[in-house]
């Protein structure tokens, strides 16, 4: 059995509805232990133009082994041509929380 490697995946969506659809699918499929939603203001370059807008950031708590499946659900249900999907390893943390996370992902 592989050692549990917790990660945080962040993504953004153009609406709360789209973000919550993605989050619900991740949770229902056992690919996330927790998904948080934050309203953010974004500025970025797209097709040579400076753009800005309000977005919802998803903070997805999961395991490294689920990255590809998480990415697939985000891309499949996302309205952007090129959605942000970034993975960051978790280096340490509160042990009871990490144990809870692992238990949720093992269902």
QUIFEN-V996886 format. One record per backbone hydrogen bond with DSSP energy under -1.0 kcal/mol. NH is the residue of the N-H (numbers start at 0). CO is the residue of the C=O. Records with the same first field share a line. If there is no record, write none. Layout:
NH->CO + CO
This chain:
6->61
7->87
8->59
9->85
10->57
12->55
18->14
19->15
20->16
21->17
22->18
23->19
24->20
25->21
26->22
27->23
28->24
29->26
30->25
32->60
35->58
37->56
39->54
41->52
43->50
45->48
48->45
50->43
52->41
54->39
55->12
56->37
57->10
58->35
59->8
60->33
61->6
63->4
65->62
66->63
69->65
70->66
71->67
72->68
73->69
74->70
75->71
76->72
85->9
87->7
89->5
97->93
98->94
99->95
100->96
101->97
102->98
103->99
104->100
